[in-house]
């Protein structure tokens, strides 16, 4: 919850008039993994400007995980028990989780591990809603906690539900969680259809996509941006941003470089990102570049703070993401806010973001030839950058947050009314 001194005087009134929310997500940034779940924090901290909230971000724990770090240094980085982020309290309870095994139990253990923290929290912060992100394990754990504390639960579908819906046990766990939930938010219509396909009422699901922070992402002078990166004016630049894992498909873009270099010898591919919760392909990607002899054409810029990304994005000509799956990729809107067209795969919610031909090109997943051709063609198009920027501006956070705040208030009112008639 917000702890700023200037708000202390109005805190009690605010908590009384508006629903206190527990944002519940195991994918959330902390000092050990500062770039995990930034899209969740961005969304919910904006809600926190209107409604009081506390974040409970459980972290997996196993007695011997420190030993595993001898071989995998970035495995399950330690998180502080409590920290303040932008003046909002973030709690990190531990829950038992065996690496690689019995993942179908993670939801139950996550709920059990979070129970004491929520019990103590309830005494000083009378939360009215638990808002979970991802249907499993977080949504399932939240649905149990909601039952134990007798408060409504909301679940936001963000992309992993597609993969889990094809596995019988996880599909049942997700379904039971969503049935218990008071409301399901989905960041894309494609994810909504996944929930409907496993038996969730369509009327229970509301599509609320992510937005773009126009203060952080805006087009700056192209020449100055290239000068800061020491890149000449006259060569094309591709850029990809995201966690360096298999799903994001950086290796697929690198595989297109032989064809592109034959036409554009000096072409540059900027890769921005680092290890993610899904794995770390940094060394594998660097090896692919080295073995292919593309060291002069590919630059690994590492992880960059969001407010600095506008520099390489403004310097580039084309944003490319050959991803295996996405719910709603914020990074597309962030690139568009900097004037970049997008080439990406037609998976998940990508077609809902890159929804018009003047914004970019979609290609079938796993069609390498189509991907290479789309990139080559996009480099030849005279894109209307102003139209692309205007589209990004039409998808700012303001409208998204207004919908979420209205829904949270409505759910609380309905819950309190139902409680009166029990």
RADAHU-V824263 format. One record per pair of residues at least 6 apart in sequence whose C-alpha atoms are under 7 Angstrom apart, sorted by the first residue. I is the first residue (numbers start at 0). J is the second residue. D is the distance in whole Angstrom. If there is no record, write none. Layout:
BEGIN
i=I j=J d=D
i=I j=J d=D
END
This chain:
BEGIN
i=0 j=51 d=6
i=0 j=52 d=5
i=0 j=53 d=4
i=0 j=87 d=5
i=0 j=88 d=5
i=1 j=51 d=7
i=1 j=86 d=6
i=1 j=87 d=5
i=1 j=88 d=7
i=2 j=86 d=6
i=2 j=87 d=7
i=3 j=86 d=6
i=14 j=51 d=6
i=17 j=50 d=6
i=17 j=408 d=7
i=18 j=50 d=7
i=18 j=126 d=7
i=18 j=127 d=5
i=18 j=408 d=6
i=18 j=411 d=6
i=19 j=50 d=7
i=19 j=51 d=5
i=19 j=52 d=6
i=19 j=125 d=6
i=19 j=126 d=4
i=19 j=127 d=5
i=19 j=128 d=7
i=20 j=51 d=6
i=20 j=52 d=5
i=20 j=53 d=6
i=20 j=126 d=5
i=20 j=127 d=6
i=20 j=128 d=5
i=20 j=129 d=6
i=20 j=130 d=7
i=21 j=52 d=6
i=21 j=53 d=5
i=21 j=54 d=6
i=21 j=55 d=7
i=21 j=126 d=6
i=21 j=128 d=6
i=21 j=129 d=5
i=21 j=130 d=6
i=22 j=52 d=7
i=22 j=53 d=6
i=22 j=54 d=5
i=22 j=55 d=6
i=22 j=129 d=6
i=22 j=130 d=5
i=22 j=131 d=6
i=23 j=54 d=6
i=23 j=55 d=5
i=23 j=56 d=6
i=23 j=129 d=7
i=23 j=130 d=6
i=23 j=131 d=5
i=23 j=132 d=7
i=23 j=137 d=7
i=24 j=55 d=7
i=24 j=56 d=5
i=24 j=57 d=7
i=24 j=131 d=6
i=24 j=132 d=5
i=24 j=137 d=6
i=25 j=56 d=5
i=25 j=57 d=5
i=25 j=58 d=6
i=25 j=137 d=7
i=26 j=35 d=6
i=26 j=36 d=5
i=27 j=35 d=5
i=27 j=36 d=4
i=27 j=37 d=7
i=27 j=40 d=7
i=27 j=56 d=6
i=28 j=34 d=6
i=28 j=35 d=5
i=28 j=36 d=6
i=28 j=37 d=6
i=29 j=78 d=6
i=30 j=78 d=7
i=31 j=76 d=5
i=31 j=77 d=6
i=31 j=78 d=6
i=32 j=76 d=7
i=35 j=275 d=7
i=45 j=400 d=7
i=46 j=400 d=6
i=46 j=404 d=6
i=53 j=87 d=6
i=53 j=88 d=5
i=53 j=89 d=6
i=54 j=88 d=6
i=54 j=89 d=5
i=54 j=90 d=6
i=55 j=89 d=6
i=55 j=90 d=5
i=55 j=91 d=6
i=56 j=89 d=7
i=56 j=90 d=6
i=56 j=91 d=5
i=56 j=92 d=7
i=57 j=91 d=5
i=57 j=92 d=5
i=57 j=93 d=6
i=57 j=94 d=7
i=57 j=109 d=7
i=57 j=113 d=7
i=58 j=91 d=6
i=58 j=92 d=6
i=58 j=93 d=5
i=58 j=94 d=6
i=59 j=93 d=6
i=59 j=94 d=5
i=59 j=95 d=6
i=59 j=96 d=5
i=60 j=93 d=6
i=60 j=94 d=6
i=60 j=95 d=5
i=60 j=96 d=6
i=61 j=95 d=6
i=61 j=96 d=6
i=61 j=97 d=6
i=68 j=74 d=6
i=78 j=91 d=7
i=79 j=91 d=7
i=80 j=90 d=6
i=80 j=91 d=5
i=80 j=92 d=6
i=81 j=89 d=6
i=81 j=90 d=5
i=81 j=91 d=6
i=82 j=88 d=6
i=82 j=89 d=5
i=82 j=90 d=7
i=83 j=89 d=6
i=92 j=112 d=6
i=92 j=113 d=6
i=92 j=116 d=7
i=93 j=112 d=6
i=94 j=108 d=6
i=94 j=109 d=5
i=94 j=112 d=5
i=95 j=108 d=6
i=96 j=105 d=6
i=103 j=169 d=7
i=105 j=136 d=6
i=106 j=135 d=7
i=106 j=136 d=4
i=106 j=137 d=6
i=106 j=139 d=6
i=106 j=140 d=5
i=107 j=140 d=6
i=109 j=140 d=6
i=110 j=140 d=5
i=110 j=141 d=7
i=110 j=143 d=7
i=110 j=144 d=6
i=127 j=150 d=6
i=127 j=411 d=6
i=128 j=150 d=6
i=128 j=151 d=5
i=128 j=152 d=6
i=129 j=141 d=7
i=129 j=145 d=7
i=129 j=151 d=7
i=129 j=152 d=5
i=129 j=153 d=6
i=130 j=152 d=6
i=130 j=153 d=5
i=130 j=154 d=6
i=131 j=137 d=6
i=131 j=138 d=5
i=131 j=141 d=6
i=131 j=153 d=6
i=131 j=154 d=5
i=131 j=155 d=6
i=132 j=138 d=6
i=132 j=154 d=6
i=132 j=155 d=5
i=132 j=156 d=7
i=133 j=154 d=7
i=133 j=155 d=6
i=133 j=156 d=5
i=133 j=157 d=6
i=134 j=154 d=6
i=134 j=155 d=7
i=134 j=156 d=6
i=134 j=160 d=7
i=134 j=173 d=6
i=135 j=173 d=6
i=138 j=154 d=6
i=138 j=176 d=6
i=139 j=172 d=7
i=139 j=173 d=6
i=139 j=176 d=5
i=141 j=152 d=7
i=142 j=152 d=6
i=142 j=176 d=5
i=142 j=179 d=6
i=142 j=180 d=6
i=145 j=151 d=6
i=145 j=152 d=6
i=151 j=180 d=7
i=151 j=181 d=6
i=151 j=414 d=7
i=152 j=180 d=5
i=152 j=181 d=6
i=153 j=180 d=5
i=153 j=181 d=6
i=153 j=182 d=5
i=153 j=183 d=6
i=154 j=180 d=7
i=154 j=182 d=7
i=154 j=183 d=5
i=154 j=184 d=6
i=155 j=183 d=6
i=155 j=184 d=4
i=155 j=185 d=5
i=156 j=184 d=6
i=156 j=185 d=5
i=156 j=186 d=6
i=156 j=190 d=7
i=157 j=185 d=7
i=157 j=186 d=6
i=157 j=326 d=5
i=158 j=190 d=7
i=158 j=325 d=6
i=158 j=326 d=4
i=161 j=193 d=7
i=163 j=169 d=6
i=163 j=170 d=6
i=164 j=170 d=5
i=174 j=197 d=7
i=177 j=183 d=7
i=178 j=199 d=7
i=182 j=203 d=6
i=182 j=204 d=6
i=183 j=203 d=6
i=183 j=204 d=5
i=183 j=205 d=6
i=184 j=204 d=6
i=184 j=205 d=5
i=184 j=206 d=6
i=184 j=207 d=6
i=185 j=191 d=6
i=185 j=204 d=7
i=185 j=205 d=6
i=185 j=206 d=5
i=185 j=207 d=6
i=186 j=206 d=6
i=186 j=207 d=5
i=186 j=208 d=4
i=186 j=209 d=6
i=186 j=326 d=6
i=186 j=327 d=6
i=187 j=206 d=6
i=187 j=208 d=6
i=187 j=326 d=6
i=187 j=327 d=6
i=187 j=348 d=5
i=188 j=206 d=6
i=188 j=348 d=7
i=189 j=347 d=6
i=189 j=348 d=6
i=190 j=326 d=7
i=191 j=204 d=7
i=195 j=201 d=6
i=207 j=399 d=6
i=208 j=327 d=7
i=208 j=399 d=7
i=209 j=327 d=7
i=209 j=329 d=6
i=209 j=399 d=7
i=210 j=329 d=7
i=210 j=394 d=5
i=210 j=395 d=5
i=210 j=396 d=4
i=210 j=399 d=7
i=211 j=329 d=7
i=211 j=332 d=6
i=211 j=333 d=6
i=211 j=394 d=7
i=211 j=395 d=5
i=211 j=396 d=6
i=212 j=395 d=6
i=212 j=396 d=7
i=213 j=395 d=7
i=215 j=305 d=7
i=215 j=306 d=5
i=216 j=309 d=6
i=216 j=333 d=6
i=216 j=336 d=6
i=216 j=337 d=6
i=217 j=309 d=6
i=217 j=336 d=5
i=217 j=337 d=5
i=218 j=309 d=7
i=218 j=313 d=6
i=218 j=336 d=7
i=218 j=337 d=4
i=218 j=338 d=6
i=219 j=313 d=6
i=221 j=313 d=6
i=221 j=314 d=5
i=222 j=232 d=7
i=224 j=310 d=5
i=224 j=311 d=7
i=224 j=313 d=6
i=224 j=314 d=5
i=225 j=231 d=7
i=225 j=232 d=7
i=225 j=314 d=5
i=234 j=265 d=6
i=234 j=266 d=6
i=235 j=266 d=5
i=235 j=267 d=6
i=235 j=316 d=6
i=236 j=266 d=6
i=236 j=267 d=5
i=236 j=268 d=6
i=236 j=315 d=5
i=236 j=316 d=5
i=236 j=317 d=7
i=237 j=267 d=6
i=237 j=268 d=5
i=237 j=269 d=6
i=237 j=315 d=6
i=237 j=316 d=6
i=237 j=317 d=5
i=237 j=318 d=6
i=237 j=319 d=7
i=238 j=268 d=6
i=238 j=269 d=5
i=238 j=270 d=6
i=238 j=315 d=6
i=238 j=317 d=6
i=238 j=318 d=5
i=238 j=319 d=6
i=239 j=269 d=6
i=239 j=270 d=5
i=239 j=271 d=6
i=239 j=318 d=6
i=239 j=319 d=5
i=239 j=320 d=6
i=240 j=270 d=6
i=240 j=271 d=5
i=240 j=272 d=6
i=241 j=247 d=7
i=241 j=271 d=7
i=241 j=272 d=5
i=242 j=272 d=5
i=242 j=273 d=5
i=242 j=274 d=6
i=242 j=275 d=5
i=243 j=272 d=6
i=243 j=273 d=5
i=243 j=274 d=6
i=243 j=275 d=6
i=243 j=279 d=6
i=243 j=280 d=5
i=243 j=281 d=6
i=244 j=275 d=7
i=244 j=277 d=6
i=244 j=278 d=5
i=244 j=279 d=5
i=244 j=280 d=5
i=245 j=280 d=7
i=246 j=322 d=6
i=246 j=323 d=5
i=246 j=324 d=7
i=247 j=320 d=7
i=247 j=321 d=6
i=247 j=322 d=4
i=247 j=323 d=6
i=248 j=320 d=7
i=248 j=321 d=5
i=248 j=322 d=5
i=248 j=323 d=7
i=249 j=321 d=7
i=250 j=284 d=6
i=251 j=321 d=6
i=252 j=321 d=7
i=255 j=371 d=5
i=259 j=375 d=7
i=260 j=266 d=6
i=265 j=296 d=7
i=266 j=296 d=6
i=267 j=296 d=5
i=267 j=297 d=6
i=268 j=296 d=6
i=268 j=297 d=5
i=268 j=298 d=6
i=269 j=297 d=6
i=269 j=298 d=5
i=269 j=299 d=6
i=269 j=300 d=7
i=270 j=298 d=6
i=270 j=299 d=5
i=270 j=300 d=6
i=271 j=299 d=6
i=271 j=300 d=5
i=271 j=301 d=5
i=271 j=302 d=6
i=272 j=301 d=5
i=272 j=302 d=4
i=273 j=279 d=7
i=273 j=281 d=7
i=273 j=301 d=6
i=273 j=302 d=6
i=288 j=294 d=6
i=309 j=337 d=7
i=312 j=334 d=6
i=312 j=337 d=6
i=313 j=337 d=6
i=316 j=339 d=6
i=317 j=339 d=6
i=317 j=340 d=6
i=317 j=341 d=6
i=318 j=334 d=7
i=318 j=339 d=6
i=318 j=340 d=6
i=318 j=341 d=5
i=318 j=342 d=6
i=319 j=341 d=6
i=319 j=342 d=5
i=319 j=343 d=6
i=320 j=342 d=7
i=320 j=343 d=5
i=321 j=343 d=5
i=321 j=344 d=5
i=322 j=344 d=6
i=323 j=346 d=7
i=323 j=364 d=7
i=324 j=346 d=6
i=324 j=347 d=6
i=325 j=346 d=7
i=325 j=347 d=5
i=325 j=348 d=6
i=325 j=349 d=7
i=326 j=347 d=6
i=326 j=348 d=5
i=327 j=348 d=5
i=327 j=349 d=7
i=331 j=341 d=7
i=332 j=391 d=6
i=335 j=387 d=6
i=335 j=388 d=6
i=335 j=391 d=6
i=336 j=388 d=5
i=336 j=391 d=5
i=336 j=392 d=7
i=337 j=388 d=7
i=338 j=384 d=5
i=338 j=385 d=7
i=338 j=387 d=6
i=338 j=388 d=5
i=339 j=384 d=7
i=340 j=358 d=5
i=340 j=359 d=5
i=341 j=358 d=6
i=341 j=359 d=4
i=341 j=360 d=6
i=342 j=359 d=6
i=342 j=360 d=5
i=342 j=361 d=6
i=342 j=374 d=7
i=343 j=360 d=7
i=343 j=361 d=5
i=343 j=362 d=6
i=344 j=361 d=5
i=344 j=362 d=5
i=344 j=363 d=6
i=344 j=364 d=5
i=345 j=361 d=5
i=345 j=362 d=6
i=345 j=363 d=5
i=345 j=364 d=6
i=346 j=364 d=7
i=353 j=359 d=6
i=358 j=387 d=6
i=360 j=373 d=7
i=362 j=369 d=6
i=362 j=370 d=6
END
